[in-house]
């Protein structure tokens, strides 16, 4: 995975799948991805990349450390 920083939504989903998350599935306001008993919300598609801050929040919810993130894929 590229260094921790902004990432496209498509690459975020690919990396989460590599971390054994399934989905994305339709949620109420956002799509979600699941791994066992962990459910995370994925940002809706938009023009720009997922920011570094939002990526940090998603990884926190997913229980993925920054070191683990950089080793994915």
N, C-alpha and C positions, 0 to 999 in steps of 0.2 A: 504494500500500500504506500502511496506517497506520504511524505512527512505530514505530521499533524497540521492541518490547516484547512482552508476552504476546499470544498469538494462538490462535484456535481451530484445531483440527486440520484442519477443513474448509477454512478460509481459508489455512492453510499449504499444503495440497495445491494449492489453486487458484493461489496465488502461484508455487509451484514449477512448475506447468504453464505459467504465463505466462513463466517463465524457461526454457522448452523442455525441462523434465524430463518423462519419460513414466512412467506408472504411476498409482497404486501397484500393485505386483505382490506376490504372496505370497512372503515370505522364510521363514527358519527360525523365528525368534522374533518378528520385526517385519516389517511391509511395507517394501518398498524402492521407490525411484524412480531412474530412470536418465536420463542425458544423455551420449551418446557413451560415453566410457570412465569416467565418474564414476557411482558408485553410492552412494546415501545411504539410511540407515535412517530410517523415519518412526515416530514414537511410536505405540503402540497406542492405540485410543480409550479415553478415560477421562472422568471428569466435568469436570475443570477444563481451563483453557487450557494451551497449551505455554508454559512459563516463558521468561523472557528469557534465562536462562543456557542452557537447552536449545536455544532458537532460535539463539543465537550458535554453539553447537557444530554444529548442523545446517548453518548457513550456511558455517561454516569447512570442513566436509567437502565441501560443494557447490561451494566456490570462489567464493562470492558475497560481495562486500564489503557493508558496512553501507550505504554510499552507493547501490550498485546495488540493494540490497534495497528501499530507500525509493523508488526510481524504478520498480520493477516495477508493472505494471498501470497 
